[in-house]
Amino acid sequence: MGEVKGFLKYERLELKKESVKVRVKHYNEFSKPLSEDELKSQGARCMDCGVPFCQSGCPVDNLIPEWNDLVYNNKWEDAAERLLSTNNFPEFTGRVCPAPCENSCVVGINMPAVSIKSIEKAIIEKAFEHGYIKPKLPKVRTNKNVAIVGSGPAGLATADQLNKFGHTVTVYEKNEVLGGLLALGIPDFKLSKNIIARRTDLMKAEGINFKTNSNIGVDIKISELQDKFDAVVLCGGAEAPRDLKVEGRELNGIHFAMDFLKQQNRRNGNRKISNNEISAKGKNVVVIGGGDTGSDCIGTSIRQGAKSVINLELMPQSPKERASNNPWPEWAFIDRASTSHEEGCEREFAVMTKAFIGSNGNVEKLKLVRLKFGHPNSKTGRREMTEISNSQFEIEADLVILALGFLGHQQNNLLSELKISTDQRSNVIADNKYMTSVDGIFTAGDMHVGQSLVVRAINEGRNVAESVDMYLR
Ligand SMILES: Cc1cc2nc3c(=O)[nH]c(=O)nc-3n(C[C@H](O)[C@H](O)[C@H](O)COP(=O)(O)OP(=O)(O)OC[C@H]3O[C@@H](n4cnc5c(N)ncnc54)[C@H](O)[C@@H]3O)c2cc1C
């Protein structure tokens, strides 16, 4: 532990950001790194509290107090080694993770938590910059082959781990680009795509085979993979979008969030997009859904030059501070305005969309109603929702983006050919070794647990790789 009373001496520092005025003119990342001295003092704020709640708050059990201390002591290469021992891709989580570790940091009980995420990002960026990260090929190959379907963070983590264990890995990806939602969902201003390419290039140099434009179940049957490989791991994500089936849904100008985000990510990468271009330029945009996906649509709409952006959320606004029934070290259910929200959108909470109204086949307005919520039900914890009488109102919209979450895996032949079992939420059912209802076929990530977080997908990938390794041995 660096400084015994560091947390009393130094204040928490956030990454500095470009001003809103500057950053909305481009799609690049806009946070600036802290200086080495600043990072050192941030590392010194870690109390090495004995029971590292941050570590158990982190889905990949990052050894946070250890690398905080190594950064404080200027041992960056050692810090990178410790970080990479639990997290395959800290360059992704250091940018997009909501940092559950910081929610459970002991300093966070009564003062701002240690800036764990900023330190994580700095360690991995320094490691790449100083050449600490070089392709490491396994010393021995096992002569076992594994096919992985999907190249999101779950598929990539699975591939990375299995390759380290010496197995020969081939990743099949239906899109033209690797990375799953990191590449085509999350915008460049949160995660630059060259960060993904830097990692996948390294993985290629370490011997992992990647096959893009390979839709399993369409271009290649899953039974062919079953015949050719010793094990198959399905990491196909949870892509089926939740729809809003109200009056007027058929009008032009109403789109699913991923259709909108994928286009902009492809445009930024100078890649082909469909003829049906969706643009927010000069439009009154309404984004329905207050999560990460909705927030990414807001930032993208603003950069495209929207006239106005309104974000609608069904649930009431969360409190600014933890409620008494939501104590540390739990995840804090507080209002988190994202950087995209800061860029100029109006937020409406506790409203429900009753209908879309339009003329000549195009959407023009939304009919909304305000909601009130009762006390949480003692059994389910859910709060009963009722419409407030005479609270209907309308707002203008030329473009409506539906960011209402996802309903499991997009159904196709990938699962049906071998009758792989799914649950009521369309998630693939697996046993505690991550094996599906079919012997030798495993699953991980959002396809297994439903739409979640990058860090959880990495954790799932690491776990399934352990199980596949045991199975093959
Ligand atoms: C817009 C958006 C923003 C998000 N922002 C954040 C964030 O800021 N922080 C965070 O932690 N999480 C965020 N998430 C959630 C996070 O991205 C996911 O939880 C994570 O990517 C899941 O990883 P995965 O590998 O399981 O699936 P995915 O990333 O969905 O990858 C699945 C891959 O499988 C491929 N695939 C599917 N079927 C086939 C097939 N039949 N053949 C071949 N390939 C196939 C898909 O094309 C895709 O590339 C966000 C999600 C969305 C939608």
The ligand as an SDF file (V2000), in Angstrom:
LIG
                    3D

 53 58  0  0  0  0  0  0  0  0999 V2000
  -25.8470    0.0550  -27.9620 C   0  0  0  0  0  0  0  0  0  0  0  0
  -25.2650   -0.7020  -26.8130 C   0  0  0  0  0  0  0  0  0  0  0  0
  -24.4060   -0.0530  -25.9400 C   0  0  0  0  0  0  0  0  0  0  0  0
  -23.8300   -0.7480  -24.8810 C   0  0  0  0  0  0  0  0  0  0  0  0
  -22.9890   -0.0820  -24.0580 N   0  0  0  0  0  0  0  0  0  0  0  0
  -22.3710   -0.7460  -23.0650 C   0  0  0  0  0  0  0  0  0  0  0  0
  -21.4520   -0.0830  -22.2220 C   0  0  0  0  0  0  0  0  0  0  0  0
  -21.2260    1.1190  -22.3510 O   0  0  0  0  0  0  0  0  0  0  0  0
  -20.8180   -0.8170  -21.2570 N   0  0  0  0  0  0  0  0  0  0  0  0
  -21.0470   -2.1500  -21.1020 C   0  0  0  0  0  0  0  0  0  0  0  0
  -20.4110   -2.7690  -20.2370 O   0  0  0  0  0  0  0  0  0  0  0  0
  -21.9430   -2.8060  -21.8750 N   0  0  0  0  0  0  0  0  0  0  0  0
  -22.6060   -2.1420  -22.8530 C   0  0  0  0  0  0  0  0  0  0  0  0
  -23.5080   -2.8020  -23.6510 N   0  0  0  0  0  0  0  0  0  0  0  0
  -23.7200   -4.2520  -23.4520 C   0  0  0  0  0  0  0  0  0  0  0  0
  -22.5350   -5.0520  -24.0560 C   0  0  0  0  0  0  0  0  0  0  0  0
  -22.1630   -4.5050  -25.2970 O   0  0  0  0  0  0  0  0  0  0  0  0
  -22.9010   -6.5200  -24.2200 C   0  0  0  0  0  0  0  0  0  0  0  0
  -23.3290   -7.0190  -22.9780 O   0  0  0  0  0  0  0  0  0  0  0  0
  -21.7040   -7.3450  -24.7060 C   0  0  0  0  0  0  0  0  0  0  0  0
  -21.2160   -6.8590  -25.9410 O   0  0  0  0  0  0  0  0  0  0  0  0
  -22.1000   -8.8110  -24.8670 C   0  0  0  0  0  0  0  0  0  0  0  0
  -21.0370   -9.5200  -25.4190 O   0  0  0  0  0  0  0  0  0  0  0  0
  -21.2900  -10.8860  -26.2230 P   0  0  0  0  0  0  0  0  0  0  0  0
  -19.9760  -11.2800  -26.7640 O   0  0  0  0  0  0  0  0  0  0  0  0
  -22.0400  -11.8340  -25.3770 O   0  0  0  0  0  0  0  0  0  0  0  0
  -22.2960  -10.4920  -27.4080 O   0  0  0  0  0  0  0  0  0  0  0  0
  -22.1670   -9.4680  -28.6110 P   0  0  0  0  0  0  0  0  0  0  0  0
  -21.2590   -8.3400  -28.2980 O   0  0  0  0  0  0  0  0  0  0  0  0
  -23.5660   -9.1580  -29.0030 O   0  0  0  0  0  0  0  0  0  0  0  0
  -21.4830  -10.3090  -29.7680 O   0  0  0  0  0  0  0  0  0  0  0  0
  -22.1570  -11.3800  -30.3800 C   0  0  0  0  0  0  0  0  0  0  0  0
  -21.5440  -11.5960  -31.7510 C   0  0  0  0  0  0  0  0  0  0  0  0
  -22.0300  -12.8190  -32.2960 O   0  0  0  0  0  0  0  0  0  0  0  0
  -22.2610  -12.6260  -33.6750 C   0  0  0  0  0  0  0  0  0  0  0  0
  -23.2140  -13.6390  -34.1310 N   0  0  0  0  0  0  0  0  0  0  0  0
  -24.5010  -13.8090  -33.7340 C   0  0  0  0  0  0  0  0  0  0  0  0
  -25.0530  -14.8580  -34.3560 N   0  0  0  0  0  0  0  0  0  0  0  0
  -24.1000  -15.3680  -35.1710 C   0  0  0  0  0  0  0  0  0  0  0  0
  -24.0870  -16.4440  -36.0950 C   0  0  0  0  0  0  0  0  0  0  0  0
  -25.1700  -17.2040  -36.2980 N   0  0  0  0  0  0  0  0  0  0  0  0
  -22.9370  -16.7000  -36.7890 N   0  0  0  0  0  0  0  0  0  0  0  0
  -21.8280  -15.9250  -36.5930 C   0  0  0  0  0  0  0  0  0  0  0  0
  -21.8040  -14.8640  -35.7360 N   0  0  0  0  0  0  0  0  0  0  0  0
  -22.9210  -14.6060  -35.0380 C   0  0  0  0  0  0  0  0  0  0  0  0
  -22.8210  -11.2200  -33.7450 C   0  0  0  0  0  0  0  0  0  0  0  0
  -22.7350  -10.6850  -35.0490 O   0  0  0  0  0  0  0  0  0  0  0  0
  -21.9140  -10.5060  -32.7450 C   0  0  0  0  0  0  0  0  0  0  0  0
  -20.7640  -10.0230  -33.3740 O   0  0  0  0  0  0  0  0  0  0  0  0
  -24.1330   -2.1140  -24.6900 C   0  0  0  0  0  0  0  0  0  0  0  0
  -25.0320   -2.7580  -25.5490 C   0  0  0  0  0  0  0  0  0  0  0  0
  -25.5970   -2.0690  -26.6010 C   0  0  0  0  0  0  0  0  0  0  0  0
  -26.5660   -2.7540  -27.5110 C   0  0  0  0  0  0  0  0  0  0  0  0
  1  2  1  0
  2  3  1  0
  2 52  2  0
  3  4  2  0
  4  5  1  0
  4 50  1  0
  5  6  2  0
  6  7  1  0
  6 13  1  0
  7  8  2  0
  7  9  1  0
  9 10  1  0
 10 11  2  0
 10 12  1  0
 12 13  2  0
 13 14  1  0
 14 15  1  0
 14 50  1  0
 15 16  1  0
 16 17  1  0
 16 18  1  0
 18 19  1  0
 18 20  1  0
 20 21  1  0
 20 22  1  0
 22 23  1  0
 23 24  1  0
 24 25  2  0
 24 26  1  0
 24 27  1  0
 27 28  1  0
 28 29  2  0
 28 30  1  0
 28 31  1  0
 31 32  1  0
 32 33  1  0
 33 34  1  0
 33 48  1  0
 34 35  1  0
 35 36  1  0
 35 46  1  0
 36 37  1  0
 36 45  1  0
 37 38  2  0
 38 39  1  0
 39 40  1  0
 39 45  2  0
 40 41  1  0
 40 42  2  0
 42 43  1  0
 43 44  2  0
 44 45  1  0
 46 47  1  0
 46 48  1  0
 48 49  1  0
 50 51  2  0
 51 52  1  0
 52 53  1  0
M  END
$$$$
